């Protein structure tokens, strides 16, 4: 099924899911204008030469560290990736204050290598990442807001995976 889906581009999938609710082939599962079910121009594909990438989502929320909530770690995320169906895509919500979000180069070469070792093929995130030249040879797809050089301390707030 995933191989067949990979043959369709994102706008075509969007047409089936939401864009034309009056069409009998449209699933109509969300409002195409008011739903928050697809991306806008705030993220872009960093390695378009890799083509379409498809997989099962493993979602994670990163934010500023909170000493009163330190229940999840990067190892928990890797464990979730290890248990998820393959291939997987890490979907990261970077929940940082607006003045900090554009500076949080969350994913880099080491994180990408770990994700790849656990069966992930890409990342979708609402924030920037770093080390794009180091990650390029890994053939690991990234959709993100841009590139920045680093980050400060952060913590994981939530992890969700469907098994």
N, C-alpha and C positions, 0 to 999 in steps of 0.2 A: 504494500500500500504506500509506504513512504517513497519508494522509487517512482511510482506513478505520480504522486503529488509533486515530486521534485521536477517533473516535466512542465508544471504550470508556474507562471510568474505571479508575483504578489498581487498585481491589479486584477488578474483573472480570479484568483482565490477570493479577493475582496468582493468582486461582482457576485459570486455565488453565495457568499456569507451575508452580505448586507446591502450592497449598493442599489440593487433593483428589487425592492420588496414586492412589487406588483408582478414580477416575473415568476411563473410557477417553478422555475429551476432554482430560484433564490431561497436559501434557507431562512432568511429574515431573522437571524438570531440577535441582531443588535440594530439600533438606530444609526444609520450611516453618518448623521451629522452630530448627534448629541452623545453617542456612545464613545467610550474611550477605549476602543477595541483595536485600533491600529495606530501606527506612528504618523508623525507629521514631519516637517522639515528640520526638526531639532536633532535628529540622528541621521547618520549616513553610513553607507557601506565603505569600510576602509580598504578592503581588498576585493574590488569588483572582478578582478581577473580570476578569482576562485569560483565564480559562478554561484548558482543557487545552493543554499545549504538548508537542510531540513533535519529535524530531530525532535525528540521528546523534551519538553521543558522541565527544567529544574529551576525553581525561582528562589531568589534570595534577596533580602533587604539589608543593605549596609547603611550605617549612619554613624554619627559621632559616638564615641565610646560613652557608656553610661555605667558608672560603678555599681549602681543598684540593679543593673540587668546585664549580667555577664554569663548567660546560660549557654550560648552557642559559640562555636569556634570554627576556624577554617577546616579543621579536621572533621567536624560535623557536616560541613558542606561537601567535603570529599567523600565521606561515607554515603551521603545521599546520592551523589553522582555514581558511586560504585553500585548502589542498589537500583538505580533507575534503568529504564529500558534504554537500549542503544540504537542509534546514536543519540546523544543528548545535547541540548543547547542550554547554556546557563543564561537565565534571564535575570539581570541584576537591576533592582531599583536602588538608585543612590539617593537616599533620603537625607540630604544635607541641606543646611540653610542656603537660600538662594545666592548669597554672597560667597559661599564656599564651594558650592557644586561645580562651577566651571573650572575649579583648580584641583579637583580630586582625580588624579590619574590613578584610579583604583587598580585596574588590571595591568600587569606588566609581563615580562618574559617568564618569570618564575611561576606566577599564578597560571599563566597560559599553559606552561609545560605540565603543571599538576593537573589542570582540567583535562588536557589531552590524554594524559596517562590514565585517567579514569573514564575515558570513553566519550568525552565531549568533543564536538566538532565546531563550536562557535559560541559567541557571547552576543547578547543584545542588552544594551544598557542605556539609560537616559543621561549618563554623564560621560566625561572623557576618560581616556586611558593613556598609557604611556608605553614606551619601548616598541613602537610600531615597526621599526626597522629590525629589531631583534625577533619579533613575533612573525614577520613576513615569511621566513623560510619554514616555519612550522605548518604552513598551509591550514591555518585555523581562522575561520571567518569572524569578523567583528563588525557589528553595527553599533555606533556610539556617536556622541555629540561632537567629539573632536579629540585633540591630543594636548596633553599638558605634561610637565616634567616630573611631577611627584605628588605626594599626598602627606597628610598628617595621620594621626592615630584614627582608627575607625573600629567599629564593632558590628557584629552580625545581629540583626534584630529578629529575623524570621527566615525559615527555610521550608520550602514546600516541594514535594516530589510525588508524582503518581507512579505507582509500581505496577 
